[in-house]
């Protein structure tokens, strides 16, 4: 980051000058949201933008997926998040001259996103063409305490001369206009970047009503989406404060409603406009009823007072940081970036309630607003251990889609349930099955996150009435998808799947898939047996709901016990799949940077023929199921796969950091961590303009807490609960502080080079950790300090491809520098 433009501030993201070359990036970085509603960081004047965006979680349009060659079971219905009507527009004219930031004579400028207040503030001084100095200050907030609300203020002060002021506050439907259309893929052209959303060749938002109240300035727009038939209502209220004389007019039409204030300003005049906006959406409810809901939201807000909304936001965030902050004392630059990442997770998830957590949250249209496995593996650990109620909401959303998952499994001739690879409404939206539907591991990912949540919270009610159904149906899928092969030792195989690495597709016995499926099978069997023992009535209901038979858990356990886990004795590593080592090696060292990422420059069939990874696959399994591998195996696997992992996915660096730290490559671990920390802040993958990479922000927390902090949840699949802490503190850090909420008790963990300090900050339960093979119990009022034993070797240099490894063509290679170079 350019520190002259973005100075270091541990609690704020600050911009000190305007630069129009990276509008899309800063729109994402300065977005505000609460998980339901998101406003991109566009300028109020709305004349300089990459994408003027307002996004509501789950509000989407559908479209038929057209396949050049049809086949049974292909995904049929695409889904794309809709750019909702834009409430941010507040245009300013001084003596009829418009404020346009990109060409304005700016005498001062500052924009700040404050992580403690949750408010985006911009403060500038503009010298008009006539030489008049005008100060313009704006605030924007999407409250966490109120799900459907946005609060904005716009304040204008004439510093030295009188002037005629016009302020035009608007609600505008941009989805169906030509202005600021995103550059998107699919449905008729544009880029082929699959990370971007589909665009539409038809009108999406069909007007249902519009109104502007001439007495109050209340604006109303109502819509229904053309194909998905979802409905939306948006209402904006206004309150103008000034001592200067003014007049007000209003107007509305299908795609635009506005209120215009004309003010006769004298020197020193200050005009302050407060704008409250409410959004409500639904699947079938008429837009007029949603308008009524919006009006009730606004009426209640006025009764409570606008200042009360700011106070409630600060109180909400005070609690959030008390539960979730991660501190690296002495490194304010890292601290700023860490808190921005954690704040971004919050903005994507806090009020998602009833919806999933999209890959871009509510900051942009990237990936079509879809939900992926990203949520369960990268985002939910943070929520589970700091905001468990939000984790429960996300997992319960998966439960509401279970019937769709059962239907999808039947379409693929399988028993049980198969959750969609990418979706908004529960139906599979991935047209390219090889890198989509074939990633069956999503079933195990969801089960893993469920198990982690249940262990951390002890939420038996959720297990007994909803989560247990997911365990049962996913286990059924694995038992049916796999098959037994009679060999010297009878083994269970899973063929025709794709693991997390999308550069190696539709393979047999993908290690990650088999390892996580084994976990899923064991965990489901244990959950059923515990339910039958401890909650017999709930078990009886489960049998009635699912038709579960007494022998199924035994079958799952047998499948798990027989699961093939590929291992090459000669190299001493786990092949990514049974044929992976037979492929030719991709020469990453001599691949030009302009040919990266590979998926945008090479046909999939070219990539599939080589040993090259988009993202961590085996290495991710080493992290999630660490007790299933020896320390020697982890080191050997990491050294083999790290040099051939391109990092073309933002999901990779955090996992590589965690395992690099564990096996001893501490400098490399820190380098990968920094790469992940600045994925968006430095636009490392050149697509932050389409929205924040929410999974990467979640992964940053895991890299800190699980990587350097050494925290592991070991008990999920073993029939017991055990939390371990084995830190790997970087040499340049004096300490690392993080919090964990376990069974309702919040523990502060402080890692130093020679000691570990545990303190109960909230709660009444004692928690036991395994700290480097020593059981340590911390109780309320009884902090514990543990002297840390040797943390193992610190390996110098970087892992290289094993010397003497033979390609499939018989040639021998010596070494390849790691992907991080």
N, C-alpha and C positions, 0 to 999 in steps of 0.2 A: 504493500500500500504506500501511496505517496503521503509521507507524514507531514509535509508542508500543507497538504490539503485536508488530510484526515489525521489530526493530531491525536496523540495517545491520551485517553481518559478511561480509567478502569470501569466507570459506570455509564458511559455514554458513547455513542457513535456520533462523531462531530465532523461536519464538512464546512470548510471555511471559504470555499470559492466555488462558483458554478463552472461546470465543464460539460458541454453538450456532447462530447464524444462518447460518453458512457451512460447515457440516460437510462437504458434498459437495466444496467447493473444497479445503479443507485436507486431506481424505482423498486427493485427487489429488496435491496439492503435496508431501505428506509420504509418498508411496508409496515403497516400496523394491522393487527388482527387478533382474533380470540379463538380460532378454531372453527367457528361457524361463519363469521364475516371477515373479509380481508380487503383492505384498501391499499393498493400499490402506492409507492411514494411519489406520485405525480404531483406536479405543481398545481396549486389551486387555480391559477389562471388558465391551465389546461391548453397551452399553446406550444409547449415543448414536451414531447413525449415519445417514447419507444412504443409503449402500449398503455393507454389509459385503462386501468383495470380495476374492477370491483368484482370480487369472487365470493360466492356463497357455497360452502361445503355441500356437495351432493346435488346442487342445482345444475342439471345437465340436459343436453339434447341427445337424442338417439338418431342413428342413421344406419341404413343397411350396408353391411360390409360386402363389397363386390369382389369376388374371387375370379381371377382369369380362368382358372380351371377348378370346378367345384369338386368337393368330396364330402362324404358323410361325416358329420360331427364337427365341421369347421364352425368357428364363431360366426354368428349371423348378424348381430346387432352391435354396432359401435356406439360408444358413449363418449361425450366430450363436455367438459365443464363449460358453462355459459358465462360470458362477460356480462354481468348484471348491470342494470342502469347505474350510471356514474353519479354519485352525490357530491363529489369532491369539487365540482366546478364552482368557483367564485371569482368572477372576472372583475378587474378594476380598470377604470378609465379616469384619468386626470386631465381635465380640460379636453376631453374626448380622445386623449392619447392612451392607447392600451398598454398596460404593463405586460411585457413579454420578456421573461428572464434572460433568454439567450441573446437578446440584442440590447437589453437595457443598460444604461450608464449606471453601473452598480458602484456605490460608494462604500458599502459595507454589506457583508453577506455571511450568514451562519445558519446551518441547519443541524438539528440535534435530535437524535432518538435516545431518549432517556430510559434506561432499563429499570430504574426504580419507580418512575412515575408512569411508564407505559405511554408517554405522550411524545408525539412528533412535533417539534417546534421549528419554525423558520422565522428568522429576523433579518430584514434587509433594509438598506437605505437606497432609494432610487432618485436619481437626478433626472427629471423629465426633460424632453427636448427643449422646453421653454426655460430650463434652468431651475425649476422648483424642486426642493428637497422634500421627499416623502418617505416616511418610515412605514413599512408594512410588516406586521407581525401576525403569524397564524399558528394555531394549535390544532392538532388532529388526534383523536383518541377513539379506539374501539374498545369499549369497556369489557373487562373480564367478569364483572359482577352482573352485567346485563347482556344477555346473549345477542339480542336483536338490534342493538343501538350503535350509532356512531355520533360522536360529539365533535364539532368543529367551531373554532372562532376565527374571525378575520378582522384585524384591527388596523386602521389607517390613521396616521397622524401627519398633518401638514406642518412641516417644521419651520418654514420661513415665509411662505406666501399663501394667500388665499387661493382657492381653486374650486372649480366645479368638479364634484366627484360623482361617479356612477359606479355602483356595485351591482353586478348581475349574478345572482345565485341560482343555480340550475340543477335539475335532474335530467339526465340525458341518456338515452339508449344508444350506446355505441356499437353494440353487437351487430346491428343491421345497417350501420353506416359505413361509408368508405373511409372515414377519417380514422387514422391510427389503427388500421387493421393489423393484427399480428402476422408476421411472416411464418406461415404454418405449413405443415405437410398434410398430404392425403386429400381425398375428395376433389381431385381435379387439378393438382399441380403444386408448384412451389418446390421448396426444398424436400429432399428425401431423408432428412434427419428424423429418425424415429423418436427422438427425445422431445420433439415438438408436438403440439396438438393438431388434430384435424380441423380444417376450416369447412365452411358450409357454402353450398351453392343455392341455398334457399333462405327466405326470411325465417329467423329462429323465434324471435319474440313477437307473438301476435298480440296487438293491443286489445285490452279488454275495457279499460276506462282511463280517463285522464281528467284532472280537475285542478284549478288554482283558485284559492279563496281570496277575493280582493280585499277582504277586511283584515284577515290575519296573516296572509302570506303563506298559508299551508298549501303545499304542493302534493299531488297524488298521481301515481302511475300504477297501472295494473296490467299484467301480461300472462299469457299462457304459451308455453313452448309448442312449436308446430308439431313435432313428432312424439316426444316423450309425454306431452300433455301436462307437464308440471306447471304450477302456477306461482306467481310472485306478486307481492304488493310492496310498494315503497312509498313512504310519506315523509316529507321534510317540513319542519317548522322553523320559523325565523323570529329573532328578537333583535331589534336595532337599538343601540344606545348612543346618543349624541346630543349635545346642546345646540347643534346647528339645525336650521330648518331643512326639512326634507319632504319628499313625496314618494309614494310607492305605487307601482303598477304590477299586475300579474298577467300571466298568459300560460296557456297549456295547449298542447296538441298531442298526437299519438306518441311521439318519441321525445318530446321536450316539454318540460314545465319550468317556468322561471318566475322569479320575483326580482324587480328592478327598483333600486333606490337611487334617487337623485338628491344630492346633498349640496347645499351652498356653503362651502367651507371657508372659514377665515383662518389666518395664521394661528397655529396652535390647536386647531380643531382636531379632535380625536373621534373617530367613528368605530364602534365595536359591534360587529355582527356575530350573533351566536346562532349556529345552525345545528339542529338536532335531526337525525335521520333514523328511521326504523325500517327494517326489512323483515318480512316473513315469507316463507316459501312452503309449498306443500305438494303432494303428489296429485291430489284430485280436488281439493277444496277450491271453490270459486275465488277468483282474484278479489272480488268485492269483499268477501269475508276476511281475506288477508289484510285488506286495507283497514278494516275495522280493528283488527289486531294491532296493526301498526299505530293507529290513532290511540289505542289504549296504552300502548308502550310509551308514546310521547306524552300523553296526559299525565301518566304516573311519574315520568321523569321531571316534568315541570313542577309537579307537586313536591317531589323530593328536593328539587333544586339542582341546578347545573353544577355548582361547586361541590355538592355532595357526591356527584359522579366522579370527580377528580379525587376526592378524599377516599371513596370506596376503592378506586383503582390503586391508589398508593397503599392502602391497607391490604388489599389482595396481594399485591406484589411484595410487600414486606413479609407476608407469610410464605410466599413462594421462595424468596431468596433465603429465608430462615431454614427452609426444608431442602433446598436444592443447590445452593451456591457451592461452587468448587473454587478454592483459593490457591493461587501460586504466589505467595508473598515475594516481593522484590522484583517482580516482572510485570510491570503495569501494561506493557504491550500485549503480552500473552493474556493477562487478566481481562483486558478489554475484549479481545477476540473470543475468549472462553465464554464470557457473559453474553456476548452477542449470539453465540451459538445456542446457549441454553435458553435465552429469551426467544429465539426462533422456534425451538421445540415447543415452548409454551404457546406461542402464537398459532402454531399449527394444530394444537391438540386440546387446549384447556376446555373449550366449550364445543368440541366436536359432537358430543352427546347425540347418539342415534345415527351418526355417520362414522365413516372411517377417517384415517389420517392420510391425506393425499401426499404423493411424492414431493409436491411443491407446496404443500399446505394450502393456504389461501393467499399466496403471494404472486401467483402467475398461472398461466395455462399450460405450462410444460407437462409432458406426459399425459395430456388430456384431462388432468385432474383425477387420475386413476389412483386406486389403492393397490399396493403391491405387498410382497412379503417384507419389504423395507420396514413396515410398521412393527411387525412382530419381532424381528431380529435386531433392528437398529434403534427403534424409537421406544418400544415398550420397556426395555430394561431401565431406562431413565425414569419412565412413569411409574413402573412397578416399585422402585426403591425410593422414590421421592414424592410422587403424587399417585398413590395406588388407586384412588377413586377414578382417576382419568384412565388408568390402565384397564380397570374393570369395564368402563364405558366402551373402550376400543375393542376389548375381547367380546363383550356382549353384542356389539355390532356384528362380529363374525357369526355369532350364534344366530342372529336374526336372518342370516343368509344361508343357514344350513340346508333348508329345503331345496334351494337352488343348487347347492353343492351336491345333494343327493341326485337331483335330476341330471346334473352334468356327468356324474359318475356313470349313470345308466346310459347316457349318450355314448360314453366311451367303453361301454360293455363291461363295466366294473361294478362291484358291490360297494356299499358304503357311500362315502361322500368325497367329492373332489372340488376343492375351493378354486375359484377362478384365479388365473395368474394375474390379470389386471382387470379391474372392474370399478364401476361406481354403484350400479344398481343390483349387483349380485350375479349378473350374467357375464360369461367370458367375453372380453372385448379384444383379446389378442388374436389378430388375423394370422400372424406367423406362428404356427403351432410349435415349430421346432425350438424356438426360443421363448415360447409362451406356455401353452397347455402342457407341453412335455416336462415342464418344471413341476413335477408332482411333489417335489419336496416342500411346497407351500403347505401341504397338510401337516407335515411334521413340524414346520416352523411355527404354525399356529398352536399346535399341541405343546411345543416347547415353551412358548410364551405363556400359555395357560398354566403349565406346571410351575413355571417360575413365579407367576403371580400368586398362585394358590399357596406355594411354599412360603412366600414372603409375607402373606397376609393371613393365612389360615381361614380363608373365606369359604367355609364348608357349605354355606347356603348356595353360593354360586356353583360350587362343584356338584351338589346334589341335584339341582334343578335344571341346570343349563350346560355347564361345562362338560359334564359327564357324557352328554350326547355327542359332543365333538370328539372326545376321546374314543368313544365306541365306533363312530362312523369312520373316523380316519384310520383306526386300526383295521377295520374291516377292509378298507381300500387296500392297505398294504398286504394283508393276508391274501387277498384275491389277485392283486397285481403281480405279486411275486410267484415264483414256482420252485418246486423241489427238484434237484438234480441228483440222481443216484450215482455217487462216485465212491471212492474209498471212504471218504467222510461225507455223509449226506449234507448238502449245503442248500441254502435258500437264496435265490437270485432275483434281482429286479432288473429287467431289461427295458430298453426303449425309452429312456428318460434323459432329461437334461438337468445338470446340476447348476449351482449358482454361476459357474463360468459359462457364459453364453457363446464363447468362442469354440466350445466343444459340445456339439448338440446331438441329441438322440443316440445315446450310448448305452452300453450294458454295464451294470454294476458300478454306477458312479459312486465313489466312496462317500461323498457327503450325503447323498440320498440314502445309501444303505445304513450309514451310521445314525443319521437322524431318524430314519424309519425304525431302526432297532429300538432307539429310545422311545419313540411313539408307541410301539407295540408293547414294550415293557410297562410304560407309564399307564397305558390304558388298562392293561390287565390288573395292575396294582390298584388303580382307581376303582375299578369295578369290585374287586375283592374288599377294599376298605368300605365302600358304600354298602355292600351286602352285610358287612359286620357291624358297622356303626350306625347306619341309617336304613334299616330294613324296609321301612315304608317307601322311602325314596327309591330304593333298589327295585321294589315291586313296581313302582310307577315307571321306572326305566325299562323294565322288561315289557310292560304293556305298551310303552311308546315305541320301542325299537325292535321288539321281538328277539331280544338277546337270549341266547341259549347258554346253559351252564358250561358247555365245553368250549365256547369261544375264547374266553381268557386263556385257557390252556393252549389252544391253538396259537394265539398270538405270542405267548411265551416261547413256544416251540419254534415259531418262525424267527423270533429274535435270536434265540440260541443258535439257530442254524444259519444266520445271515452271513453271506460272504463279505468279508472285509478285505479288499485286494491288498496284497503286500508282495513286493519284489525282494526276494532274499538276496539277490546279487547286489543290487544297489542299496538295499536296506531302507527303502522308502515305500510309501503307499501310493501306487499309481492312482491317478485321478479317476480312471476307469480301467477295465480289464485290457483294453487295447491302446491305452494312451501312450505307452512307451514304444509302441510300434510306429508311431507317426514321426515324420521328419521334424527337425527343430527349425523354428522360425528364427531368422537372424535379426533380432531386435536391434542389435548394435548398429547395423548398417541400414536400418529402415529410416528414411528421412522423416523428420518431424512433421513435415507437411502431409505425410501419409498417415498421421495419427489423428483421431482414433481410427483403428483399423476398420471398424464396422462402417465407416463412412467412405472408405477408399478401396475396399476389396469385397468381392462377392463372397457370401457366406461359405460357399463350397471351397473357395481358396483357403479361407481361414480354418475351416474344419479339418483340413488335411495335416495340420501342423500342431506341434506342441507349443502352444502360445495361449495365454490366459487373459481374458478381459478383466477378471477380478479374482480375489482369493476364493478358492474352492476347498481343497484339502485343508489349507491353512485355517479356514473358517471352522471346519470340523474340529481341528485341534483345539480351538478356543471354546466352542460350545460344548464339546464332549471331552474335555481335557483329561479326565480320569480314565478314558479308554485308550490312552496312548502313553508310552513311556517317555521320559525326558529325552532319551536318545533318539527315539522316533520323531519327536517334535522337532528337534534340532535338524535331523537329517531331512525331514520333509520340508521344513522352512528353507533350508539351504538349496534344495532342489527347485522348489517352485518360485521362490522370490525372483530369481533372475529372468524368468520367462513370463512374469506377470506384468502386463503392460500398464496397469493402472488406468485403463480407458474408462473404468467405472469409478464413480466417486465413492462406491461402497467398499473399496479395497484398502485404502491407505490406513484406516483406523484398525482393521483386523491385522494387517501386517505389522502395525506398530505394537499391538498387544502381544503378538507371538514373538516378534523380534526382542521385545523387552524380556519376555519369559525365558527365551533360550540364550540370552546373553548379548545380543547385538544392540547395545544400549544407544550408541550414537545413531544407528539406523532407525531404531524405534523413535527417537526424538525427531529425526528427519521426516519420517512418515507422519508423525503426529502433527508437525508443523504444516505439512502438505494438506492434511485433512482440515486443520484448524482454519486455513485460509482458502478453502475450496471456493467459497462465495465471496469472501471479503477481497480476494485477489483474482476472482473469476478464473480459476486455474483450468477449468474445463470449457471455457468460452461459451457457456450457456446459462450463466446466472441471470441474464436478461429475461429468461423465461420463467424465473422463479427460484426461490431458495431451495437448496438440496436438503430436505428435511432429514432424510436418513443419515446423511453425513453429519449433520449437527448432532443427531443422537449418538452416532458413532464416536464423536469427539468426547462425549461424556464417558462412554465405555473405555476409550483409550486412556483417559485420565484415571478413572476409578478401577477398572479391571487391569489396565496395562501397567501404568506407573504406580497406581494405588494397590494393585495386587489382589483385589477382591474377586472371589469366585463363589458361585452358588453350586455346590457339588451334590446336594442331596436330591435333586429333582428326579433322577431316574433310579436311585439306589434304595428306595424304601425308607429313607431317613433324611433328616434335614441337617445340613452342615454348611456353615459359611466359613470360608477361609480367607485369610489376608496374608499375602506374601509380596511385599512391595518391591518395586524396582525404580527407586527415585533417581531421576537424572542428576548427574554430578553438579550441574550448574544451578540446581534448585535447592534452596535451603530447606524447603518443606512443601508439603502438599496437604490440603485440608478438604475433605469431602464428607457428605452426610448420607446415611442410609436409614430408611425407615423399615424396620423388621418387626412384624407382629404388633404394629402400633407404636413401637418405641423408636425414637429417632436417636441415632448414635452419631456423634461427630468423630471422625477418624482423622488424626493428624500424623502424617508420615514425616519423619526426619531421617537423616542418614544413619543414625545409630539407635533410634528408638521409635516406637509406635505408641501413640497416646489415644485412648478410647474414653469417651465421655458421653453419658446419656444426657441429651439436651431436652428431651420431652418423652413422657411415657413412664409407665410404672413396672415394666417387665425387664428382667435381667436377660442379657443376650450373651451367648457363648460363641466365640470364634476360635478357629484353629489358626494360630499365628506361627507359621513355620514349625509345625508339629508340636506346638505347645497350646493346650486348651486354656483359653483366657476368657473369664466371665466379667462383664461390666454391668453394674447395676446402678439404678438412680442414686445420685449422691455419693457414688464410690468410683471415681475415675481410676483408670488403670494405665500405667506406663510399662511397656514391655521393651526390654533391650533386644535389639534385632541382631540375630546371628548373621554370619556371612551370607550374602545373597547370591553367591555363585559367581561363575566367571564373567568377566566383562570382555567380550570378544572384540578384538581390533579388526579393522578392515570391514569388508562386506562379503556376504556369501557369493560364491561364484558357481557356475555350472560345474558339476563334478568332472574333473579331468579324466580323460579317457572314455567318456560316455560315447557310445556308438549310435550313430544315426541309423535309421531304417535302411539307408542305401549302403551301409557298411563302412562309411567314412567315420573317422574319429575326430571329435572336437576337443579343444583344450579347455577353454573357459569363456564365459560371456559375462560382461559386467552386469550388475544388477539393474533392474528397471528404474531404480531411483536415481541412477547417475545422470 
